[in-house]
Amino acid sequence: MAKNAADRLRNLDEKLDAIMKRLDVIEQVLLMSGEYPYIASAVRSMRQGVALYSEPLKVLDRLTTARKYLRRRTALRDELSQTIIGILAVRGSLNISQVTRELQAVRGKASRRIVRERLRRLQEEGAVCEAEGLGHRYELAR
């Protein structure tokens, strides 16, 4: 049942992303034509409304993925790894410095070296992967 709910959540998120992309294209076409600025404004409002639903779904998807990794018997059982997985679940993709700052806020102390080492271990285990884009950002693996 939980897998079915996670699949439905991911499916809904993909549909909302497709809607956002379509609304973006419509807005750009309307803005470039210049004929209907009021319709472009309405499309922008619709896109913002869809974003209100899309972002919480992304967080829920990351949280269900994190829960899956934390429940695995092979997962690292130390508090630091679990906290890192939780941070990535809530915040999305982050680089090592950002994860370190989040850990400092949660635990009071953190070392970039230790965080880098733990992220490397989590990556080898398959719980974390490097995110696409600029820099070395990490996110939960799907």
C-alpha positions in Angstrom: 0.0 0.0 0.0 2.8 2.4 0.9 4.5 1.8 -2.5 1.2 2.4 -4.3 0.8 5.7 -2.4 4.4 6.7 -3.2 3.8 5.9 -6.9 0.6 7.9 -6.9 2.3 10.8 -5.2 5.2 10.7 -7.8 2.7 10.5 -10.6 0.8 13.5 -9.4 4.0 15.5 -9.0 5.0 14.6 -12.6 1.6 15.8 -13.8 1.8 19.1 -11.9 5.3 19.6 -13.4 3.9 19.1 -16.9 1.1 21.6 -16.2 3.7 24.1 -14.9 5.7 23.8 -18.1 2.7 24.2 -20.3 1.6 27.3 -18.4 5.1 28.7 -18.7 5.0 28.2 -22.5 1.5 29.8 -22.7 2.6 32.8 -20.6 5.7 33.3 -22.7 3.7 33.2 -26.0 1.2 35.7 -24.6 3.9 38.0 -23.3 5.8 37.9 -26.6 2.6 38.7 -28.6 1.8 41.7 -26.4 -1.8 41.5 -27.4 -3.3 40.0 -24.3 -1.4 41.1 -21.2 -4.4 40.5 -18.9 -4.5 36.9 -20.0 -0.8 36.5 -19.4 -1.4 37.8 -15.9 -4.1 35.3 -15.4 -1.9 32.4 -16.6 0.9 33.6 -14.2 -1.6 33.5 -11.3 -2.6 29.9 -12.4 1.0 28.9 -12.4 1.5 30.3 -8.9 -1.6 28.4 -7.7 -0.2 25.1 -9.2 3.2 25.8 -7.5 1.4 26.0 -4.1 0.4 22.3 -4.6 3.6 21.2 -6.3 6.2 22.1 -3.7 4.5 20.3 -0.8 4.2 17.2 -3.0 7.9 17.3 -3.7 8.7 17.5 0.0 6.3 14.6 0.7 8.0 12.6 -2.1 11.4 13.2 -0.5 10.1 12.3 2.9 8.7 9.0 1.7 12.1 8.2 0.1 13.9 9.1 3.3 11.6 6.9 5.3 12.4 4.0 2.9 16.2 4.5 3.4 15.9 4.9 7.2 13.8 1.6 7.5 16.3 -0.5 5.5 18.4 -2.8 7.7 21.5 -2.1 5.6 21.2 1.6 6.2 23.8 3.4 8.3 22.3 3.4 11.8 24.3 6.4 13.2 22.5 9.5 14.1 24.5 11.8 11.8 23.6 9.8 8.7 20.0 9.7 9.7 20.0 13.5 10.3 21.6 14.1 6.9 19.0 12.0 5.2 16.3 13.9 7.0 17.8 17.3 6.0 18.0 16.3 2.4 14.4 15.0 2.6 13.1 18.4 3.8 15.4 20.8 2.0 16.0 19.0 -1.3 19.4 19.1 -3.0 22.2 20.8 -1.1 26.0 21.0 -1.3 28.3 20.0 1.5 28.5 23.4 3.1 24.7 23.8 3.1 24.3 20.4 4.7 27.0 21.3 7.3 25.1 24.5 8.2 21.8 22.6 8.5 23.5 20.1 10.8 25.0 22.9 12.9 21.5 24.3 13.3 20.1 20.9 14.4 23.0 19.4 16.4 25.0 22.5 17.5 28.2 21.3 15.8 29.3 19.8 12.4 32.5 19.4 10.4 32.6 19.7 6.7 35.1 16.9 6.5 32.8 14.5 8.4 29.8 15.6 6.4 31.7 15.0 3.1 32.8 11.5 4.4 29.2 10.6 5.5 27.7 11.8 2.2 30.3 9.7 0.3 29.3 6.6 2.4 25.6 7.3 1.8 26.3 7.7 -1.9 28.1 4.3 -2.0 25.1 2.8 -0.1 22.7 4.2 -2.7 20.8 6.4 -0.4 22.2 9.7 -1.8 23.3 10.7 -5.3 24.8 13.8 -6.8 22.2 16.2 -8.2 22.3 17.4 -11.7 23.4 21.0 -12.3 26.3 23.2 -11.2 28.5 22.2 -8.3 28.5 19.1 -6.1 25.0 19.0 -4.8 23.5 15.9 -3.1 20.0 14.7 -3.0 18.1 11.5 -2.0 18.4 8.8 -4.6 15.1 7.6 -5.9 
